[in-house]
């Protein structure tokens, strides 16, 4: 057990997050202390003191910790001292303060110790966003609607998704419609606009065509919007939930973006992670979707799924491009608490760092060569090698919703079980979370309490 004493702090959160990138859970402890001269402490084996002279700020302490832990473990995580979900945010802050792109690059290197290749990724994303994405405006809000059901539960999943059963869905939808109606009524009294709508989950296409149509009509009518006039995304997600009936309803509603998320085109991998479809099902879903001429078909790929090689990832990326994906998000596997994989192999996320790095590099090379550009990036806890998830698109086909949620400069109205809404206060540059209950049963039982909290968006 390594004991890492950090002098002059009261909250160890930021330092624990950094230490987690070097050690497995249970191998370290970060201990806040406040001692005027900590350099003279008598320490036991595997104990270190940071900020001994009591004078350093957070970034200096984290650089000291990063360098010492790198020496001890031989690891040097590419994102340096950046541990948050949104690694683009410090770069964007530099840019908004007037730094040019070269100045942003120097700041990431000197202050946060970000590696050359990750700074290059940030440079590309920042260049794309500043040239192609309008600035956030507090008049323009977004809506996220959660359908917390899936046809099967993947081994790496820790979301609050339930198996899609007719009785469960029938119990859930009336209460979701009630929340949509009440929020829409409040929204129509405001002076705001809806910029984008996103249906996620879970798997929204766990609903049948009739249920989807009723949901779309309820949301459009309640908020007085038309999907065809704004960016609207439906995560069709699982190929085993895609059919002509659902696609006809989605297209007729004016939805311009869908996701078909295979994660891998390797049938053995799909079986291993608990997917109930095959690669042939994915191909069939794409053939159907392409006939409806959606502007964007997004696909998710996960690097370092159990048993996969770099060649598997390479084959998946190539095939998805060939069958019609024009927006691809390359995820690094995150082994989260509560997932089957985490319970079976708690330290899985610490292994195979070089292989993950090779997978991400290979995917980036293929996507660049095929005319894709990276347009947003985010990270999660317990990702293999402490890497990242990157969204790639053909130029002009980015997801505004995905960019906004990472900027944290927009109010997002969260609807449904597990949805996390966010109210943005521009004068204070502050976000306030408005979360819904995760479990759909509790959501149904407590819908009146949930509705009472929705005034937070408008008060």
N, C-alpha and C positions, 0 to 999 in steps of 0.2 A: 504494500500500500504506500503510495506517494502522498505525503502531506505537503500541500502547497500553501504557505502562509502569505497572505497579501496584506501588507501594512497600509493603514490609513483609509480603509474602506469599511462599510457596514453591510453591503450587499454583494455577495459573491457571484451573482448570476452570470455576468459577462465573462468572468474569468473561468467559471466552471464550464461554460459553453466552449471556450477555447481549449481547455484541458481535455475535454471529451474528444477532440480531434486527434489527440495523441494516445489516449489510454482507453481501455475498455471500462464499462461501468463496473464500479467496485474496486478498480485499481488505483483510484486517486480520491483525494478529498481536498477541497479548497476551503481554507479557514481564514476568515477576516480577523485581523488584529489591529489594535491601535496602540503602538508603543513608540516613544520618541526616538529611541535608538535600537532598532531591531537587528542591526548588524552584529550585535554582541550576544544574540540569543544562542544558547547551547541547544543544538538540534540533534535529533537522532538520525539514524540512517534513512535515506530516501526522503529527507525533509529539506525544503528550500524556502527561502524568504524572498519576496519581491517587494520593491519599493521600500527598502530598508531605511532609506534616509527621509522618508515621509514627504517627499517633495514632488513626486511625479503625478502626472495626470493619467487618465485611463488608457489612452493610446500608447503612452510611453511604457506603462506597466505591462500592457499586452505585448508590446514588442520585446520587452525583456523576457517575459514568460515564453513567448514563441521561440526565441533564440535558445534559451536554456533547455526547453523541452525537446527542441529539435536535436540538440547535442546529446541528450540522454537517450532518446528513442531512435534516432536516425531518420525520423520522419520530417518532412517539410511540406505541409499541406499547401496546395496551389493558391488557395484563397487567402493565405497569410493570416492576419489577425481578424479578418472579416468572418463573423460567425452567424450573422443574421440571415433571415429568409431572403432578403432583397439586396444582393450584392451590387446591383446597379445604382442603388440609391445614393451612396457616398459620391459616386462619380457624377451623378446628376446634380447633386448639391454643389460640387465644385463648379460644374458648368453654369449653373444658375447664379453663382457668385461672380461670374465673369471670366473664369479660366477658359482658355482655348483647349482643344482636345489634347494637345501636347502637355499642357499644364495639368489637365486631369490625369493623364498617364503618369506624370511625375509624382503627383499626390498619392495615387494608388500604390506606387512602388515605395516611396519614402515613408509614408505614414502607416500604410497597412500591409506592406511587404508582399503584395500580390505578385504572383509569378508572371513571367513574360507572356505565356500563352493565354492566361486568363485576362491580363490587361488588353491583349489583342482582341479577345472576345468582347470585352466591355467597350473597346474603341469602336468595333463594328456596330454593336447594338446602339450605342449612343449616337453614332453618325447616322444610322438609319432613322432612329426616332426623331432626332432634331430636324431631319430633312423631310419626313413623311407623315408625322403625327401632330395634329393641332394641339396646342396647350390645353390642359384641363381647365374647365370653367365650372364654377360651383352652380351655375344654372342648369348644367347637364348632369343628370343622375343615371344610374344603371339599376337593373333589376336582376336578381339571381333567384331562380325558382328550383327548389330541391325535390327530386323524386327519389326517395331513399330505398329503392328496391333494385335487385339484380337477379338474373336467372341462376347464378351460382356465385359463391364467395371465393375470391382468389386467395391463395396462400399468403400473399404479402399484404393483404388489405386489412386496415384497421378502422376504416370509416364505419359509421353507424348504419351500414346498409343491411337490409333484410332480404331473405329470399322472396322473390316476387310470387305471391299467392293471391288469387282473386279476392278472397275475403279480406286480406290485409289492405289491398289497394282500394277496395270498395269502402272500407272503414276510413281510410286516410283522405281520399279525394274531397268529400264534402267539407271537411274542416279546412283543407288547403284552399278551396274555393271561397270559404268564408273569410279567410285571412286576406286573400287577393282582393275581394270586394271591399273590405274595410280599409285596407291600405290605399286602394285606388280612390276611395271616397275622400280620404285625407289628402292624397296627392293632388287631386283635381282642384282643391282649394288653394294650393300653393302656386308660386310663379315659376316652377321648375319644369324642365323638359326631360324626357327619357332619351338617352343617347344610345343605349344598347340593352338587350335582353339576353339572358343566358339561362338555358335549362340544363341543369346538371344533376348529379346524384352521387352514388347510384347510377342507374341506367334509365333515363326518361322514357326510352322506347320499351321499357317493361310494360308501359300502358298500351292498351290496344288502340286502334285507329279512332274509335268513337270517343274514348277517354281523352286522347290527345286533342281531338277537335274541340271538345267541350272546354278543356283547360285553356287552349289558345284563345277561344272566343271569350272566355271569362276574363282573361288578363287584358286582351285588347280593349274590351268594352269597359272594364273597371278603370283602366288608366287612360282611356281615350287615346290610344295609339294604334298604329298599323305596323305590323312587323315588316312589311315590304319597304317602309320608309326609313327604317333604322337597321343597325347591325343586330341580327337575331341569330343565335346559335342554339342548336339542339344537339346534345350528346347522344347520337344514336348508339355510340359506344360498342356494344356487344353485337357482333354480326348475327348471332342467333336470335336477335330481336328485330331484325330488319326484314320487312316484306313490302310488297307493292302497296298494300292498304295503308300502312304507316307512312311510307314515303309520299304517297299521294296527298295525304292529309298535311304533312309537313310542308311540302312544296306549295300546295294550294293556300296555305296560311301566309305565304310570303316569306318564309324562313329562307335566308340566303347562305347559311353556314351549317354544316353538320359535321359530326365527328364519327369516324369508324375506327375503333381502337383495338387493333389486334394484339399489341405488345410484342408479339413475335409471329413470324410465319413458319416456325418450326413446330410440327405437330406433336413431337415428343415433349417439347417445352410446354405447350398449351395443356397437355394432359397433366404434366408435373405441377403446374401452378393452379390447377383446379378450374380451368376454362372448359365450358361445355360446348365449344365449337371447334372446327378444324380450319386449316388454312384454306381449304376449298370453300368453306362457308364465307370466309373473308373475301375471296375472289368473287363469289356470287353476289355478295352484298355490294361490292364496288361496281359490278356490272349494272346492277339495278339502280344504284344511286347516280351513276354517270348518265343514265337515260333521262334523269330528271333535271339535269343541267344546273345543279347547285353551283353558285359562284365559288365556294370554297368547300373542299372535303379535307378535313384535318384527320391525321392519324397519330396515335401515341405509340412510341416504341420504348421499351425499357432495357437499358444496358445492365448486364450482369444478373439476369435471371438465373436461377439454379440450373447448372448443367450447360449453360450456353457458352459459346466461344465467340471470338471476334468475327469469325467467318459467318456465324449465325446472324449476328447483328448486321453485317455487311449485306448478306442475302436479303434480310428483311427490308432494309432501307431501299435497296435496288428495286425489289419487287413492288413496294408500295408506290414508288415514283412511277414505275411502269404501268400500274393499274389505275392511277389517277389521283393520288394524293398530291395536293399542291400547298399544303401546310402541314408540317410534321414537327411534333414535339419529341425530342429525345430526352428521356428521363434516365437518371441514374437510380438504380434500385434503392429504395429506402426501407429498411427493415424496422418497422414501427412496433412499439409496444402494443400488445393486443392482437397482433397478427399471428397466424399459425406458424409462419416461418420463424418469427422471433421466439416463439415458445419452443420450437424444435431445435433451433440453433442460435442461441442468444448472441454469439459473437460473429455471426455470418458477415455482418456489415464491415468488419475490420479486415477481412481477407481480400485477396485478389486485387489490390490497389493498382498495380501496373497493368493488369488485364483490363480493368475498367477504363483506365487512361487510354489504352490502345483502342478500345471500343469507341470511346467518345471521339478520339482523333480520326478514326476511320470513318465514322458517321459524318463528321464535319467535312472531311475531304470529299466524300461522295456528294453531299448536299451542295457544297460550293460548286463542284464541277457540273452539277445539274441545274445551276442557276438560282439556287435558294440563298437567302441571306438570314442571319440570326437577328431576331427583332425583340426578344425579351428573355429574361433569365430569372430563375429563382432557385432556392435551396431548401432542403428539408433536414430534419434531424435524422441521424443514423443512416445517412446516405453512404454507399460504398465509397471509400476513399475521400469522404468529405467533398465530393464533387457537386454537380449541379444538374438542373433541368433547363434545357434551352429550346425555345420555340423558333422554328425556321419557316420561312414562307417564300413563295415567289413574290418579287417586289410588288407592293400594292395590295397584297392579300393577307396582311397582318390582322390579328384580332385586337381591336381597340379595347374590348373588355379586358383581355389578358394584360395589356399594357397598363391600363388604368388601375387595375387591382394591385399591381406592383408599385405604381407611383404613389399610391395612398394619398391622392389629392381629389378624390371623388366620393360622394355619398353613394352607397350601394344598398338598395332595399332588399333584404333577405327574406324570402318567403318559403315556408315549408320546414319540415323536420330537418335539423342539422344545418340549416342555412345560417350563416353569420353575416348579418348586415353591419354596415359601418356608416356612421354619420360624420361627415367632414365639416370642420369649422375653420374656414380659411383665415379669419382674423387671428386665430391662435395657432394656425397650422397644426391642428390636432384632430385625431380620429377617435371616435367613441364607438366601441363595439355594441351591437344590438343583436345578441345571439338568440337563436331559437333552441328549444330542447332537442337533443340529438335523437332520442328514441321516438319512433313514430307513435307508439302506443301512448307514451306520456304526452306527446304533442297533441294527440287527439283528446286526451283527458283534460288537458290544461289550456285548451285553445283560448278560453276567455281571458286568462291571465296573460297569455302571449299577445292577444289583441290590445290589451290595456297598455302594454309596453311600447306599442308601435307609435304612440304619440311622440316618442323620443326623436323620431326623424323630423318632426315638424315643430316641436315646441321651441 
